[in-house]
Amino acid sequence: MPTYDYVCDACEHAFEEFQSITADLLVKCPECGKRKLRRLFGSGAAILFKGSGFYETDYRSKSYEEGAKTETTTAEKKTDKKNAGEKKTDKKNATPAEKPDKKPKTDAE
């Protein structure tokens, strides 16, 4: 829960209040009792993360995850199609007919 700064416009009393983000604003000054209290803008409404660690991927939405999954699947399909058109031979495990000759054959042989 954040800490908010308040100031009274009637008596100029300033103080901090520790309250929930969803809590209603305070309107009555605790010093003079007049309803001239206003909340100040400041950096006191920051969120403090505690724990072992927070990562960008911890808070991904369902739509983001589904989009990433679709994108990965599409990329894999494109790669599979590209590799299917190319015939690769492994020189170590190739059959004698597939192995390239070390010396080029000439017409005399």
TORGUVO-970360 format. One record per residue: x, y, z of N, C-alpha, C in turn; residue number from 1. Coordinates in steps of 0.05 Angstrom, whole numbers, plus 5000, padded with zeros to 4 digits. Atoms other than C-alpha are relative to their C-alpha. Layout:
REM residues N
> nx|ny|nz|cax|cay|caz|cx|cy|cz|num
> X|Y|Z|X|Y|Z|X|Y|Z|NUM $
...
This chain:
REM residues 109
> nx|ny|nz|cax|cay|caz|cx|cy|cz|num
> 5017|4977|5000|5000|5000|5000|5018|5025|5000|1 $
> 4984|4975|5002|5027|5069|4982|4995|5020|5022|2 $
> 5002|4978|4982|5038|5130|5025|4993|5025|4984|3 $
> 5008|4975|5014|5002|5194|5003|5005|5024|5018|4 $
> 4996|4975|4986|5018|5266|5022|4974|5016|4998|5 $
> 5024|4983|4999|4960|5311|5044|5008|5026|5012|6 $
> 4997|4973|4988|4957|5385|5061|4973|5013|5003|7 $
> 5025|4986|4994|4902|5427|5092|5002|5028|4990|8 $
> 4999|4973|5010|4886|5491|5055|4992|5021|5021|9 $
> 5008|4982|4979|4857|5522|5118|5022|5006|5020|10 $
> 4979|4997|4980|4913|5511|5169|5028|4994|4991|11 $
> 4975|5007|5013|4969|5488|5122|5014|4977|5015|12 $
> 4989|5024|4988|4979|5424|5163|5006|4980|4978|13 $
> 4992|5020|5020|5017|5373|5121|5007|4974|5014|14 $
> 4994|5026|4988|5022|5299|5135|4999|4978|4978|15 $
> 5000|5024|5018|5030|5230|5103|4979|4981|5010|16 $
> 5020|5020|4993|4976|5177|5102|5006|4974|4985|17 $
> 4996|5026|5011|4988|5103|5090|4973|4987|4994|18 $
> 5026|5011|5007|4927|5077|5052|5000|4986|4974|19 $
> 5003|5017|5024|4903|5030|4998|4996|5018|4975|20 $
> 5004|4985|5025|4902|5053|4925|4970|5004|4995|21 $
> 5029|4998|5005|4827|5040|4923|4985|5015|5022|22 $
> 5013|4986|4978|4813|5078|4988|4991|5028|4991|23 $
> 5010|4972|5006|4772|5143|4985|5020|5020|5011|24 $
> 4983|4978|4991|4809|5209|4992|4991|5010|5027|25 $
> 5006|4988|4975|4813|5240|5060|4991|5029|4995|26 $
> 5010|4973|5005|4773|5305|5064|5001|5018|5025|27 $
> 5001|4985|4975|4774|5326|5138|5028|5001|5012|28 $
> 4973|4996|4988|4838|5355|5168|5000|4990|5029|29 $
> 4998|5010|4973|4860|5319|5232|5008|5022|5020|30 $
> 4991|4979|4982|4888|5384|5261|4977|5020|5006|31 $
> 5021|4979|4995|4833|5437|5251|4972|4990|4996|32 $
> 5026|5012|5003|4775|5392|5232|4984|5011|4976|33 $
> 5014|4989|5023|4757|5432|5169|5002|4981|4977|34 $
> 5001|5017|5023|4740|5398|5104|5015|5013|4976|35 $
> 4983|4986|5020|4796|5433|5065|5025|4984|4993|36 $
> 4977|5017|5005|4843|5374|5057|5002|4992|4971|37 $
> 4995|5010|5027|4874|5356|4990|5025|4983|4999|38 $
> 4978|5019|5003|4920|5301|4967|5020|5013|4979|39 $
> 4979|4989|5017|4986|5323|4935|5010|4979|4980|40 $
> 4987|5018|5019|5018|5293|4874|5029|4996|5009|41 $
> 4973|5005|4991|5083|5259|4889|5008|4971|4992|42 $
> 4990|5027|5007|5125|5197|4882|4993|4979|5021|43 $
> 5007|5018|4979|5095|5165|4944|4982|4978|4993|44 $
> 5019|5020|5009|5046|5124|4904|5013|4978|4984|45 $
> 4985|5021|5015|5099|5077|4876|4994|4972|5012|46 $
> 5004|5028|4992|5092|5001|4879|5027|4988|5007|47 $
> 4976|5012|4991|5145|4963|4917|4998|4970|4996|48 $
> 5000|5028|5005|5160|4893|4891|5019|4986|5020|49 $
> 4983|5015|4982|5186|4843|4942|4999|4970|4992|50 $
> 4999|5028|5006|5208|4772|4931|5026|4992|4987|51 $
> 4975|5011|5011|5260|4729|4896|5007|5012|4973|52 $
> 4995|4987|5026|5252|4764|4828|4975|5003|4984|53 $
> 5023|4995|5018|5203|4791|4778|5011|5003|4972|54 $
> 4991|5001|5027|5211|4778|4705|4979|5010|4981|55 $
> 5018|4990|5021|5180|4808|4643|4980|4979|4991|56 $
> 5017|5022|5010|5152|4740|4623|4981|4990|5021|57 $
> 5018|5009|4979|5118|4729|4690|4971|5010|4997|58 $
> 5026|4987|5001|5061|4775|4672|4989|5002|4971|59 $
> 5010|4999|5028|5047|4759|4599|4971|4992|4999|60 $
> 5028|5006|5003|4975|4759|4578|4996|4975|4983|61 $
> 5007|5025|5016|4940|4698|4547|5002|5006|4970|62 $
> 5000|4994|5029|4933|4734|4480|5029|5002|4990|63 $
> 4972|4999|5008|5008|4748|4478|5012|4972|4997|64 $
> 4989|5027|5001|5025|4676|4493|4990|4984|4976|65 $
> 5012|5014|5023|4977|4650|4440|5012|5011|4974|66 $
> 4988|4988|5024|5006|4699|4388|5028|4990|4997|67 $
> 4973|5009|5001|5077|4678|4405|5001|4970|4991|68 $
> 5001|5028|5007|5058|4604|4399|4994|4997|4970|69 $
> 5007|5001|5028|5026|4616|4331|5023|5008|4983|70 $
> 4977|4990|5015|5087|4655|4307|5022|4979|4999|71 $
> 4980|5021|4999|5134|4599|4329|4992|4977|4981|72 $
> 5010|5022|5016|5091|4546|4295|5003|5007|4970|73 $
> 4998|4991|5027|5089|4586|4230|5029|4999|4991|74 $
> 4972|5000|5007|5165|4595|4230|5011|4972|4997|75 $
> 4991|5028|5002|5176|4520|4242|4990|4988|4974|76 $
> 5010|5011|5025|5131|4502|4183|5015|5010|4976|77 $
> 4984|4989|5022|5169|4549|4137|5027|4987|4998|78 $
> 4974|5013|4999|5235|4518|4159|4998|4972|4990|79 $
> 5004|5028|5008|5208|4447|4149|4996|4999|4969|80 $
> 5004|5000|5029|5184|4464|4078|5026|5006|4985|81 $
> 4975|4993|5013|5251|4495|4060|5019|4977|5001|82 $
> 4982|5023|4998|5290|4435|4086|4990|4976|4985|83 $
> 5011|5023|5015|5244|4385|4051|5008|5002|4971|84 $
> 4993|4997|5028|5263|4414|3983|5030|4995|4995|85 $
> 4971|5004|5002|5338|4407|3996|5007|4971|5009|86 $
> 4992|5026|4992|5369|4338|3996|5029|5002|5009|87 $
> 4973|4999|4989|5429|4335|4041|5011|4972|5004|88 $
> 4988|5026|4997|5477|4277|4041|5023|5003|5020|89 $
> 4979|5001|4980|5523|4260|4099|5023|4984|4987|90 $
> 4978|5012|5014|5591|4245|4069|5011|4975|5015|91 $
> 4989|5023|4984|5611|4197|4126|4982|4976|4997|92 $
> 5019|5022|5000|5548|4154|4122|4988|4996|4972|93 $
> 5011|5002|5027|5535|4160|4047|5008|4973|4988|94 $
> 4994|5025|5014|5532|4098|4003|5022|5006|4980|95 $
> 4978|4995|5019|5589|4088|3954|4991|5016|4975|96 $
> 5009|4985|5023|5546|4115|3897|4996|5029|5006|97 $
> 5004|4972|4992|5533|4179|3936|5026|5014|5007|98 $
> 4975|4987|4992|5605|4191|3958|5013|5013|4976|99 $
> 4986|4988|5022|5642|4240|3915|5028|4988|4997|100 $
> 4973|5012|5006|5705|4214|3881|5021|5020|5008|101 $
> 4979|4982|4992|5770|4241|3906|5015|5011|4976|102 $
> 4987|4991|5025|5801|4244|3836|4979|5001|4979|103 $
> 5020|4999|5022|5761|4267|3777|5008|4979|4979|104 $
> 4995|5021|5021|5755|4212|3724|5005|5014|4974|105 $
> 4994|4989|5026|5784|4226|3657|4989|4980|4979|106 $
> 5010|5017|5022|5763|4197|3589|5019|4977|4996|107 $
> 4981|5022|5005|5827|4154|3587|4995|4977|5018|108 $
> 5004|5023|4981|5806|4111|3646|4978|4983|4991|109 $
